[in-house]
Amino acid sequence: MAEDAAVDYTLNNPDTLTKYKTAAQISHKVLEAVTGWCLEGEKIVSICERGDKLLAEEVGKVYKGKKISKGISHPTTVSPSSYITPYTPLSTDAEEAPTSLKANEAVKIQLGAQIDGLGTIVCDTIIIPGEANKDDKLSGREADLLLATHYANELLLRLMIPPGLLASGTDEEKKKAASEKPITQSKMTHLLEKVVKSYGCNLVEGTTSWLFERNEIEGKKKIVLSPPSDGGKGEGVPEIGDVWGVEMGVSVGTGKIKTLENRPTLHRRTTITYQLKRPSSRQTLSEIVKKFGTFPFSLRQLEDERAAKVGVVECVRSNVLRQYEVVADKDSAPVARLLTTIAITKNGIVRLSAPPAPNLEQYKTEKKITDEEILRILEQPVARSTGAKGKNKKKKKKLAKKATEEEDEDSSDEE
C-alpha cells in the first residue's frame, strides 16, 4: 500500500501514459483479430474465448519481471444486432451457447487490457459479411446507422474538450475562450440528436461515458446522453488530466431500451464488504479478487463455470458483485456502439484505444448532416499539432490551408 501511495498515477507522470498506451496497443491488436473472426455462422462464445486467450497472451508479453498487476480490463464480448450491452454467453448454457453470427447484422465487439491497473477499453461495430455487402459497400439502413454513430462519436469527442484548450488568437482571445462555461450534458444530447436524426436514427437512451481511474472504469464523473425519464443524471465535466471511456450508442429504432431474460454473465466487484455465508460464494469471490480485481469479468473466465454460476448468486444478492443485465433495443432494431478511451492533455484529446477509422467511401446513402453549427464543430481538430509541420505553418502563410489539413492528419496519427 505504501508503495502504491508513492507512485504518481496521474498523467503528469510519463510512465502513466506509457502504461495506458501499452494497454491500448494490446486492445487494438486483439480487436483486429476478433474482427477477422466474426463471420457468418461463427459461435459467439467461441469468439469470446479466443479473444480472451489472445488478450492474456499479449498482456503476458509486456512488463515481464515487473511487480505490477496486469491483465484484462474488459473480457471479449460480441453483441448481436439489437443487443446494446456487452454480451458474452457461457458454453454451459444450453440455450445461449449455440448463438451464432448472422450475415449482414450489426455486431458490437468490446474488449480491453490493463497495465498496473490503468485500463483501456475499446468497442467497435461491424457488419457481418454477407451478400448485401460482399463488395465491401454498405447502403441503406446499415450505412445510415454506421455513419450516424461515427459522426456522433466525433462530435462528442469535440464537445468534451475543455473550453479554450485549443483556442487560437491573441492572449486576450484565449483567456476569453477559457472563461466560457463547459457545454452542458443536455446541450450535448441536443446536438448529438441532430446528428443521428440526420440519418434517420436515434441515440440509445442512457448512453454513458465514464471517468477512468486506476482500477476503476466507473469513476466519480460521468456523461449520460439521452437520459431515461426515471433518472441517470450525469455528473462532473471533462478536465485536463482526465482519462475517459467515451461511449456512443445509436439505434435505427426509437433508442428506447428493454432488459432481456438472458442470464447476466458479466460482473464486476464493488467496494462493498460482506461476510458471505456459503463456502462456494467465498471461494468464487476469492478467485475473482485474485484474477480480476475490480475490472469486469465473464463467468466463463472462472476456473469452474458451473460452480461460478452458483457462487455469484449470494455475491450479487449482497452487492459484493454487480451484475450487468443484458439490455437490447426495445423494438429489436439494429444498434451500433463505439467506445473510445481518451486522455485529455494540455494539447487536447489523445485517443488511447479507439475503433478504427471507417472508410467513409464504402457507405452509400443520400442522407447527410446539414446543420451548420454541427458541421463547424466537426471541422475542428481534437488536438493541437505539436510536430514540425505546425511550425512550418507559421513560416509559410501561403500554405496555410494545406498546413491545417496536415495538422488534423498529424493529430489523428498521434492519437
C-alpha positions as a Markdown table, in Angstrom:
| # | Residue | x | y | z |
|---|---|---|---|---|
| 1 | Met | 0.0 | 0.0 | 0.0 |
| 2 | Ala | 2.8 | 2.4 | 0.9 |
| 3 | Glu | 4.5 | 1.6 | -2.4 |
| 4 | Asp | 1.3 | 2.4 | -4.3 |
| 5 | Ala | 0.9 | 5.7 | -2.4 |
| 6 | Ala | 4.4 | 6.7 | -3.5 |
| 7 | Val | 3.6 | 6.3 | -7.2 |
| 8 | Asp | 2.1 | 9.2 | -9.2 |
| 9 | Tyr | -0.6 | 7.6 | -11.4 |
| 10 | Thr | -1.8 | 10.9 | -12.9 |
| 11 | Leu | -1.0 | 11.9 | -16.5 |
| 12 | Asn | 1.7 | 14.2 | -15.0 |
| 13 | Asn | 3.8 | 11.1 | -14.8 |
| 14 | Pro | 5.0 | 10.0 | -18.3 |
| 15 | Asp | 5.0 | 6.3 | -17.1 |
| 16 | Thr | 1.3 | 6.5 | -16.6 |
| 17 | Leu | 0.6 | 7.5 | -20.3 |
| 18 | Thr | 3.1 | 4.8 | -21.4 |
| 19 | Lys | 1.2 | 2.1 | -19.5 |
| 20 | Tyr | -2.1 | 3.3 | -20.9 |
| 21 | Lys | -0.7 | 3.3 | -24.4 |
| 22 | Thr | 0.8 | -0.2 | -23.9 |
| 23 | Ala | -2.6 | -1.5 | -22.8 |
| 24 | Ala | -4.2 | 0.3 | -25.8 |
| 25 | Gln | -1.8 | -1.4 | -28.3 |
| 26 | Ile | -2.9 | -4.8 | -26.9 |
| 27 | Ser | -6.5 | -3.8 | -27.1 |
| 28 | His | -6.1 | -2.7 | -30.7 |
| 29 | Lys | -4.3 | -5.9 | -31.7 |
| 30 | Val | -6.9 | -8.2 | -30.2 |
| 31 | Leu | -9.8 | -6.1 | -31.6 |
| 32 | Glu | -8.4 | -6.5 | -35.1 |
| 33 | Ala | -8.0 | -10.3 | -34.7 |
| 34 | Val | -11.5 | -10.7 | -33.2 |
| 35 | Thr | -13.0 | -8.6 | -36.0 |
| 36 | Gly | -11.5 | -11.0 | -38.5 |
| 37 | Trp | -13.1 | -14.0 | -36.7 |
| 38 | Cys | -16.6 | -12.5 | -36.8 |
| 39 | Leu | -18.1 | -14.3 | -39.8 |
| 40 | Glu | -21.5 | -15.8 | -40.6 |
| 41 | Gly | -22.2 | -18.9 | -38.6 |
| 42 | Glu | -19.4 | -18.5 | -36.1 |
| 43 | Lys | -20.4 | -19.1 | -32.5 |
| 44 | Ile | -20.2 | -16.0 | -30.2 |
| 45 | Val | -18.9 | -18.0 | -27.2 |
| 46 | Ser | -16.0 | -19.4 | -29.2 |
| 47 | Ile | -15.0 | -16.0 | -30.5 |
| 48 | Cys | -15.1 | -14.6 | -26.9 |
| 49 | Glu | -13.0 | -17.4 | -25.6 |
| 50 | Arg | -10.4 | -17.0 | -28.3 |
| 51 | Gly | -10.4 | -13.2 | -27.8 |
| 52 | Asp | -9.7 | -13.6 | -24.0 |
| 53 | Lys | -6.9 | -16.1 | -24.7 |
| 54 | Leu | -5.2 | -13.7 | -27.1 |
| 55 | Leu | -5.6 | -10.8 | -24.6 |
| 56 | Ala | -3.9 | -12.9 | -21.9 |
| 57 | Glu | -1.1 | -13.9 | -24.3 |
| 58 | Glu | -0.4 | -10.3 | -25.4 |
| 59 | Val | -0.6 | -9.0 | -21.8 |
| 60 | Gly | 1.9 | -11.7 | -20.8 |
| 61 | Lys | 4.5 | -10.3 | -23.3 |
| 62 | Val | 4.8 | -6.9 | -21.7 |
| 63 | Tyr | 6.3 | -5.6 | -18.4 |
| 64 | Lys | 7.9 | -9.0 | -17.7 |
| 65 | Gly | 9.5 | -9.3 | -14.3 |
| 66 | Lys | 7.8 | -6.1 | -13.1 |
| 67 | Lys | 5.9 | -6.3 | -9.8 |
| 68 | Ile | 2.8 | -4.7 | -11.2 |
| 69 | Ser | -0.7 | -6.0 | -11.9 |
| 70 | Lys | -1.7 | -6.6 | -15.5 |
| 71 | Gly | -4.5 | -8.4 | -17.2 |
| 72 | Ile | -7.8 | -8.0 | -19.0 |
| 73 | Ser | -9.7 | -4.7 | -18.2 |
| 74 | His | -12.8 | -6.0 | -20.1 |
| 75 | Pro | -13.5 | -9.5 | -21.4 |
| 76 | Thr | -14.1 | -10.1 | -25.1 |
| 77 | Thr | -17.8 | -9.6 | -25.8 |
| 78 | Val | -19.7 | -9.9 | -29.1 |
| 79 | Ser | -23.2 | -8.4 | -29.1 |
| 80 | Pro | -25.7 | -9.3 | -31.8 |
| 81 | Ser | -27.7 | -6.7 | -33.8 |
| 82 | Ser | -30.3 | -5.4 | -31.3 |
| 83 | Tyr | -28.2 | -6.0 | -28.2 |
| 84 | Ile | -26.8 | -2.9 | -26.6 |
| 85 | Thr | -24.8 | -4.1 | -23.6 |
| 86 | Pro | -21.7 | -6.3 | -23.9 |
| 87 | Tyr | -22.8 | -9.9 | -24.5 |
| 88 | Thr | -20.7 | -13.0 | -23.6 |
| 89 | Pro | -22.7 | -16.3 | -23.4 |
| 90 | Leu | -21.5 | -19.4 | -21.5 |
| 91 | Ser | -20.6 | -22.7 | -23.0 |
| 92 | Thr | -22.6 | -24.4 | -20.2 |
| 93 | Asp | -25.8 | -22.6 | -21.1 |
| 94 | Ala | -27.5 | -25.0 | -23.5 |
| 95 | Glu | -29.9 | -22.3 | -24.8 |
| 96 | Glu | -27.4 | -19.5 | -25.4 |
| 97 | Ala | -24.1 | -21.4 | -26.2 |
| 98 | Pro | -25.2 | -22.1 | -29.8 |
| 99 | Thr | -25.8 | -18.4 | -30.6 |
| 100 | Ser | -24.0 | -17.6 | -33.8 |
| 101 | Leu | -23.5 | -14.6 | -36.0 |
| 102 | Lys | -25.8 | -13.8 | -38.9 |
| 103 | Ala | -24.9 | -12.3 | -42.3 |
| 104 | Asn | -25.4 | -8.5 | -42.6 |
| 105 | Glu | -26.1 | -7.9 | -38.9 |
| 106 | Ala | -24.5 | -5.1 | -36.9 |
| 107 | Val | -22.3 | -6.7 | -34.3 |
| 108 | Lys | -20.6 | -4.8 | -31.4 |
| 109 | Ile | -17.1 | -6.1 | -30.3 |
| 110 | Gln | -15.8 | -4.9 | -26.9 |
| 111 | Leu | -12.6 | -5.8 | -25.0 |
| 112 | Gly | -9.7 | -4.2 | -23.2 |
| 113 | Ala | -6.4 | -4.7 | -21.4 |
| 114 | Gln | -4.9 | -3.1 | -18.2 |
| 115 | Ile | -1.3 | -2.5 | -17.1 |
| 116 | Asp | -0.8 | -1.6 | -13.4 |
| 117 | Gly | -4.5 | -1.0 | -13.0 |
| 118 | Leu | -4.6 | 1.5 | -15.9 |
| 119 | Gly | -7.2 | 0.1 | -18.2 |
| 120 | Thr | -8.2 | 0.9 | -21.8 |
| 121 | Ile | -11.4 | -0.4 | -23.3 |
| 122 | Val | -12.4 | -0.3 | -27.0 |
| 123 | Cys | -15.7 | -1.1 | -28.8 |
| 124 | Asp | -16.3 | -1.2 | -32.5 |
| 125 | Thr | -19.4 | -2.0 | -34.6 |
| 126 | Ile | -19.0 | -4.1 | -37.7 |
| 127 | Ile | -21.4 | -5.5 | -40.3 |
| 128 | Ile | -21.0 | -9.3 | -40.7 |
| 129 | Pro | -20.1 | -10.0 | -44.3 |
| 130 | Gly | -22.9 | -11.3 | -46.5 |
| 131 | Glu | -24.5 | -11.0 | -49.9 |
| 132 | Ala | -25.6 | -7.4 | -49.2 |
| 133 | Asn | -22.1 | -6.2 | -48.6 |
| 134 | Lys | -19.9 | -8.7 | -50.4 |
| 135 | Asp | -18.1 | -5.9 | -52.3 |
| 136 | Asp | -17.4 | -4.1 | -49.1 |
| 137 | Lys | -20.0 | -1.5 | -49.9 |
| 138 | Leu | -22.8 | -0.7 | -47.4 |
| 139 | Ser | -26.0 | 1.0 | -48.3 |
| 140 | Gly | -29.5 | 1.6 | -46.8 |
| 141 | Arg | -30.1 | 1.5 | -43.1 |
| 142 | Glu | -26.7 | -0.2 | -42.3 |
| 143 | Ala | -24.9 | 2.7 | -43.9 |
| 144 | Asp | -27.2 | 5.3 | -42.1 |
| 145 | Leu | -26.5 | 3.6 | -38.8 |
| 146 | Leu | -22.7 | 3.4 | -39.0 |
| 147 | Leu | -22.4 | 7.0 | -40.4 |
| 148 | Ala | -24.7 | 8.4 | -37.7 |
| 149 | Thr | -22.6 | 6.6 | -35.0 |
| 150 | His | -19.3 | 7.7 | -36.4 |
| 151 | Tyr | -20.2 | 11.4 | -36.7 |
| 152 | Ala | -22.0 | 11.4 | -33.4 |
| 153 | Asn | -18.9 | 9.9 | -31.7 |
| 154 | Glu | -16.6 | 12.5 | -33.4 |
| 155 | Leu | -18.9 | 15.3 | -32.3 |
| 156 | Leu | -19.0 | 14.1 | -28.7 |
| 157 | Leu | -15.2 | 14.0 | -28.5 |
| 158 | Arg | -15.0 | 17.6 | -29.6 |
| 159 | Leu | -17.7 | 18.6 | -27.2 |
| 160 | Met | -15.6 | 17.1 | -24.3 |
| 161 | Ile | -12.6 | 19.4 | -25.0 |
| 162 | Pro | -12.3 | 21.8 | -22.1 |
| 163 | Pro | -13.3 | 25.4 | -23.0 |
| 164 | Gly | -10.4 | 27.4 | -24.6 |
| 165 | Leu | -7.9 | 24.5 | -24.5 |
| 166 | Leu | -7.3 | 24.6 | -28.3 |
| 167 | Ala | -8.2 | 28.3 | -28.7 |
| 168 | Ser | -6.1 | 30.4 | -31.1 |
| 169 | Gly | -5.6 | 34.2 | -31.4 |
| 170 | Thr | -4.4 | 36.8 | -29.0 |
| 171 | Asp | -3.8 | 36.2 | -25.3 |
| 172 | Glu | -7.0 | 38.1 | -24.6 |
| 173 | Glu | -9.0 | 35.9 | -27.0 |
| 174 | Lys | -7.6 | 32.8 | -25.5 |
| 175 | Lys | -8.4 | 34.0 | -22.0 |
| 176 | Lys | -12.0 | 34.8 | -23.0 |
| 177 | Ala | -12.4 | 31.3 | -24.6 |
| 178 | Ala | -11.1 | 29.6 | -21.5 |
| 179 | Ser | -13.5 | 31.5 | -19.3 |
| 180 | Glu | -16.5 | 30.1 | -21.1 |
| 181 | Lys | -18.7 | 27.6 | -19.3 |
| 182 | Pro | -18.3 | 23.9 | -20.3 |
| 183 | Ile | -21.1 | 22.7 | -22.5 |
| 184 | Thr | -23.9 | 21.1 | -20.5 |
| 185 | Gln | -24.9 | 17.5 | -20.9 |
| 186 | Ser | -28.4 | 18.4 | -22.0 |
| 187 | Lys | -26.8 | 20.6 | -24.8 |
| 188 | Met | -24.6 | 17.6 | -25.8 |
| 189 | Thr | -27.7 | 15.4 | -26.1 |
| 190 | His | -29.4 | 18.1 | -28.2 |
| 191 | Leu | -26.5 | 18.5 | -30.6 |
| 192 | Leu | -25.9 | 14.7 | -30.9 |
| 193 | Glu | -29.6 | 14.1 | -31.6 |
| 194 | Lys | -29.4 | 16.5 | -34.5 |
| 195 | Val | -26.5 | 14.3 | -35.9 |
| 196 | Val | -28.2 | 11.0 | -35.6 |
| 197 | Lys | -31.6 | 12.2 | -36.8 |
| 198 | Ser | -29.9 | 13.5 | -40.0 |
| 199 | Tyr | -29.5 | 9.8 | -40.8 |
| 200 | Gly | -33.0 | 8.7 | -39.5 |
| 201 | Cys | -31.6 | 7.3 | -36.3 |
| 202 | Asn | -31.8 | 7.9 | -32.5 |
| 203 | Leu | -29.5 | 8.0 | -29.6 |
| 204 | Val | -29.7 | 4.9 | -27.3 |
| 205 | Glu | -31.2 | 6.2 | -24.1 |
| 206 | Gly | -28.9 | 6.3 | -21.1 |
| 207 | Thr | -25.7 | 6.0 | -23.2 |
| 208 | Thr | -23.0 | 6.7 | -20.5 |
| 209 | Ser | -19.3 | 7.8 | -20.7 |
| 210 | Trp | -17.3 | 7.3 | -17.5 |
| 211 | Leu | -14.2 | 8.8 | -16.0 |
| 212 | Phe | -11.5 | 6.1 | -15.8 |
| 213 | Glu | -9.2 | 5.9 | -12.8 |
| 214 | Arg | -6.6 | 3.4 | -11.6 |
| 215 | Asn | -8.5 | 0.1 | -11.0 |
| 216 | Glu | -11.8 | 1.9 | -11.8 |
| 217 | Ile | -13.7 | 2.2 | -15.0 |
| 218 | Glu | -16.7 | 3.9 | -13.5 |
| 219 | Gly | -15.2 | 6.9 | -11.7 |
| 220 | Lys | -16.6 | 10.0 | -10.0 |
| 221 | Lys | -17.7 | 11.7 | -13.2 |
| 222 | Lys | -20.0 | 10.6 | -16.0 |
| 223 | Ile | -21.8 | 11.9 | -19.0 |
| 224 | Val | -25.3 | 10.5 | -19.6 |
| 225 | Leu | -26.8 | 11.1 | -23.1 |
| 226 | Ser | -30.5 | 11.0 | -23.7 |
| 227 | Pro | -31.1 | 10.2 | -20.0 |
| 228 | Pro | -34.1 | 8.0 | -19.3 |
| 229 | Ser | -37.1 | 9.6 | -17.5 |
| 230 | Asp | -36.5 | 7.6 | -14.4 |
| 231 | Gly | -33.1 | 9.1 | -13.7 |
| 232 | Gly | -29.5 | 8.6 | -14.8 |
| 233 | Lys | -28.2 | 12.1 | -14.4 |
| 234 | Gly | -24.6 | 12.9 | -15.4 |
| 235 | Glu | -22.0 | 14.4 | -13.0 |
| 236 | Gly | -18.9 | 16.5 | -13.5 |
| 237 | Val | -17.1 | 17.9 | -16.6 |
| 238 | Pro | -14.1 | 16.7 | -18.6 |
| 239 | Glu | -10.8 | 18.3 | -17.5 |
| 240 | Ile | -7.1 | 18.3 | -18.4 |
| 241 | Gly | -5.6 | 15.2 | -16.8 |
| 242 | Asp | -8.7 | 13.1 | -17.1 |
| 243 | Val | -9.0 | 9.7 | -18.8 |
| 244 | Trp | -12.4 | 8.8 | -20.1 |
| 245 | Gly | -14.2 | 5.9 | -21.6 |
| 246 | Val | -16.3 | 7.7 | -24.2 |
| 247 | Glu | -19.3 | 5.7 | -25.4 |
| 248 | Met | -21.7 | 6.3 | -28.3 |
| 249 | Gly | -24.8 | 4.3 | -28.8 |
| 250 | Val | -27.2 | 4.7 | -31.8 |
| 251 | Ser | -30.3 | 2.8 | -33.0 |
| 252 | Val | -32.2 | 2.8 | -36.2 |
| 253 | Gly | -35.3 | 2.4 | -34.0 |
| 254 | Thr | -36.5 | 4.7 | -31.2 |
| 255 | Gly | -33.5 | 4.2 | -29.0 |
| 256 | Lys | -35.6 | 3.0 | -26.1 |
| 257 | Ile | -34.3 | 0.0 | -24.2 |
| 258 | Lys | -35.5 | -3.2 | -22.6 |
| 259 | Thr | -33.9 | -5.8 | -20.3 |
| 260 | Leu | -33.7 | -9.3 | -21.8 |
| 261 | Glu | -34.3 | -12.5 | -19.9 |
| 262 | Asn | -30.8 | -13.8 | -20.8 |
| 263 | Arg | -28.6 | -14.9 | -17.9 |
| 264 | Pro | -26.3 | -12.0 | -16.8 |
| 265 | Thr | -22.8 | -13.3 | -17.3 |
| 266 | Leu | -20.8 | -10.1 | -17.0 |
| 267 | His | -19.9 | -9.0 | -13.4 |
| 268 | Arg | -17.7 | -6.6 | -11.5 |
| 269 | Arg | -16.6 | -6.4 | -7.9 |
| 270 | Thr | -17.9 | -3.5 | -5.9 |
| 271 | Thr | -16.2 | -1.8 | -2.9 |
| 272 | Ile | -18.8 | -3.3 | -0.5 |
| 273 | Thr | -17.6 | -5.9 | 2.0 |
| 274 | Tyr | -19.9 | -8.6 | 3.4 |
| 275 | Gln | -19.4 | -11.8 | 5.3 |
| 276 | Leu | -20.5 | -14.4 | 2.8 |
| 277 | Lys | -22.2 | -17.4 | 4.3 |
| 278 | Arg | -21.8 | -20.1 | 1.7 |
| 279 | Pro | -18.4 | -21.7 | 1.1 |
| 280 | Ser | -19.0 | -21.7 | -2.6 |
| 281 | Ser | -19.6 | -18.0 | -2.6 |
| 282 | Arg | -16.4 | -17.3 | -0.7 |
| 283 | Gln | -14.4 | -19.5 | -3.0 |
| 284 | Thr | -15.8 | -17.8 | -6.1 |
| 285 | Leu | -15.2 | -14.3 | -4.7 |
| 286 | Ser | -11.6 | -15.2 | -3.7 |
| 287 | Glu | -10.9 | -16.3 | -7.3 |
| 288 | Ile | -12.5 | -13.1 | -8.7 |
| 289 | Val | -10.4 | -10.8 | -6.4 |
| 290 | Lys | -7.2 | -12.6 | -7.4 |
| 291 | Lys | -7.8 | -12.7 | -11.1 |
| 292 | Phe | -9.8 | -9.5 | -11.9 |
| 293 | Gly | -9.6 | -7.1 | -9.1 |
| 294 | Thr | -12.3 | -4.5 | -9.7 |
| 295 | Phe | -12.4 | -4.9 | -13.5 |
| 296 | Pro | -15.3 | -6.6 | -15.3 |
| 297 | Phe | -15.2 | -10.3 | -16.0 |
| 298 | Ser | -17.3 | -13.0 | -17.5 |
| 299 | Leu | -18.3 | -16.1 | -15.6 |
| 300 | Arg | -16.7 | -18.2 | -18.3 |
| 301 | Gln | -13.3 | -16.8 | -17.3 |
| 302 | Leu | -13.5 | -18.6 | -13.9 |
| 303 | Glu | -12.0 | -22.0 | -13.3 |
| 304 | Asp | -15.3 | -23.9 | -12.9 |
| 305 | Glu | -18.0 | -22.2 | -15.0 |
| 306 | Arg | -20.8 | -24.3 | -13.4 |
| 307 | Ala | -19.7 | -23.6 | -9.9 |
| 308 | Ala | -19.3 | -19.9 | -10.7 |
| 309 | Lys | -22.9 | -19.7 | -11.7 |
| 310 | Val | -23.9 | -20.8 | -8.2 |
| 311 | Gly | -21.1 | -18.9 | -6.4 |
| 312 | Val | -22.1 | -15.5 | -7.7 |
| 313 | Val | -25.7 | -15.6 | -6.6 |
| 314 | Glu | -25.0 | -14.7 | -2.9 |
| 315 | Cys | -22.3 | -12.2 | -4.1 |
| 316 | Val | -24.8 | -10.3 | -6.2 |
| 317 | Arg | -27.6 | -10.5 | -3.6 |
| 318 | Ser | -25.3 | -9.0 | -1.0 |
| 319 | Asn | -24.0 | -6.3 | -3.5 |
| 320 | Val | -20.4 | -7.6 | -3.3 |
| 321 | Leu | -20.7 | -8.1 | -7.1 |
| 322 | Arg | -22.6 | -6.0 | -9.6 |
| 323 | Gln | -24.1 | -8.0 | -12.4 |
| 324 | Tyr | -24.7 | -6.3 | -15.8 |
| 325 | Glu | -28.1 | -7.2 | -17.2 |
| 326 | Val | -28.4 | -7.9 | -20.9 |
| 327 | Val | -30.1 | -4.9 | -22.5 |
| 328 | Ala | -31.4 | -4.6 | -26.0 |
| 329 | Asp | -33.3 | -2.1 | -28.2 |
| 330 | Lys | -37.0 | -2.1 | -27.2 |
| 331 | Asp | -38.1 | -2.6 | -30.8 |
| 332 | Ser | -35.4 | -5.1 | -31.6 |
| 333 | Ala | -33.9 | -2.6 | -34.1 |
| 334 | Pro | -30.2 | -2.7 | -35.0 |
| 335 | Val | -27.9 | -0.8 | -32.7 |
| 336 | Ala | -24.3 | 0.4 | -33.2 |
| 337 | Arg | -22.0 | 1.3 | -30.4 |
| 338 | Leu | -18.5 | 2.7 | -30.1 |
| 339 | Leu | -16.2 | 3.1 | -27.1 |
| 340 | Thr | -13.0 | 5.1 | -27.1 |
| 341 | Thr | -10.6 | 5.5 | -24.2 |
| 342 | Ile | -9.2 | 9.0 | -24.3 |
| 343 | Ala | -6.7 | 11.1 | -22.3 |
| 344 | Ile | -7.2 | 14.9 | -22.1 |
| 345 | Thr | -3.9 | 16.6 | -22.1 |
| 346 | Lys | -2.8 | 20.2 | -22.4 |
| 347 | Asn | -2.6 | 19.7 | -26.2 |
| 348 | Gly | -6.1 | 18.2 | -26.5 |
| 349 | Ile | -7.5 | 14.7 | -26.7 |
| 350 | Val | -5.3 | 11.7 | -27.2 |
| 351 | Arg | -7.2 | 8.6 | -28.4 |
| 352 | Leu | -5.6 | 5.8 | -26.4 |
| 353 | Ser | -7.8 | 3.0 | -27.7 |
| 354 | Ala | -10.3 | 3.7 | -30.4 |
| 355 | Pro | -12.2 | 1.9 | -33.0 |
| 356 | Pro | -10.5 | 2.0 | -36.4 |
| 357 | Ala | -11.4 | 5.0 | -38.6 |
| 358 | Pro | -14.1 | 3.9 | -41.1 |
| 359 | Asn | -13.6 | 4.2 | -44.9 |
| 360 | Leu | -16.5 | 6.6 | -45.5 |
| 361 | Glu | -16.4 | 5.9 | -49.2 |
| 362 | Gln | -17.8 | 2.4 | -48.5 |
| 363 | Tyr | -21.1 | 3.9 | -47.2 |
| 364 | Lys | -23.8 | 4.8 | -49.7 |
| 365 | Thr | -26.7 | 6.9 | -48.5 |
| 366 | Glu | -28.5 | 10.1 | -49.6 |
| 367 | Lys | -28.7 | 11.3 | -46.1 |
| 368 | Lys | -26.2 | 13.8 | -44.7 |
| 369 | Ile | -25.6 | 16.4 | -42.0 |
| 370 | Thr | -26.7 | 19.9 | -43.0 |
| 371 | Asp | -26.7 | 21.8 | -39.6 |
| 372 | Glu | -24.1 | 24.5 | -39.9 |
| 373 | Glu | -23.2 | 24.6 | -36.2 |
| 374 | Ile | -22.5 | 20.8 | -36.2 |
| 375 | Leu | -20.5 | 20.9 | -39.4 |
| 376 | Arg | -18.4 | 23.7 | -37.9 |
| 377 | Ile | -17.7 | 21.8 | -34.8 |
| 378 | Leu | -16.8 | 18.6 | -36.8 |
| 379 | Glu | -14.2 | 20.6 | -38.8 |
| 380 | Gln | -12.3 | 21.4 | -35.6 |
| 381 | Pro | -9.3 | 19.2 | -34.6 |
| 382 | Val | -9.4 | 17.3 | -31.3 |
| 383 | Ala | -5.8 | 18.1 | -30.5 |
| 384 | Arg | -3.1 | 20.7 | -31.2 |
| 385 | Ser | -0.4 | 19.8 | -33.6 |
| 386 | Thr | 3.0 | 19.6 | -31.8 |
| 387 | Gly | 5.1 | 18.5 | -34.8 |
| 388 | Ala | 7.4 | 20.3 | -37.3 |
| 389 | Lys | 4.5 | 20.8 | -39.7 |
| 390 | Gly | 2.8 | 23.0 | -37.2 |
| 391 | Lys | 5.9 | 25.2 | -37.1 |
| 392 | Asn | 6.2 | 25.4 | -40.8 |
| 393 | Lys | 2.6 | 26.7 | -40.9 |
| 394 | Lys | 3.8 | 29.9 | -39.3 |
| 395 | Lys | 6.6 | 30.4 | -41.8 |
| 396 | Lys | 4.6 | 29.7 | -44.9 |
| 397 | Lys | 1.4 | 31.6 | -44.9 |
| 398 | Lys | 0.6 | 30.8 | -48.5 |
| 399 | Leu | 0.3 | 27.1 | -47.4 |
| 400 | Ala | -2.0 | 27.9 | -44.5 |
| 401 | Lys | -4.9 | 25.8 | -45.8 |
| 402 | Lys | -2.7 | 22.8 | -46.6 |
| 403 | Ala | -1.0 | 23.0 | -43.2 |
| 404 | Thr | -4.3 | 23.0 | -41.4 |
| 405 | Glu | -5.3 | 19.8 | -43.2 |
| 406 | Glu | -1.9 | 18.2 | -42.3 |
| 407 | Glu | -2.3 | 19.3 | -38.7 |
| 408 | Asp | -5.6 | 17.3 | -38.5 |
| 409 | Glu | -3.8 | 14.3 | -40.0 |
| 410 | Asp | -0.9 | 14.6 | -37.6 |
| 411 | Ser | -3.4 | 14.7 | -34.7 |
| 412 | Ser | -5.1 | 11.5 | -35.9 |
| 413 | Asp | -1.7 | 9.7 | -36.2 |
| 414 | Glu | -0.7 | 10.8 | -32.7 |
| 415 | Glu | -4.0 | 9.7 | -31.3 |
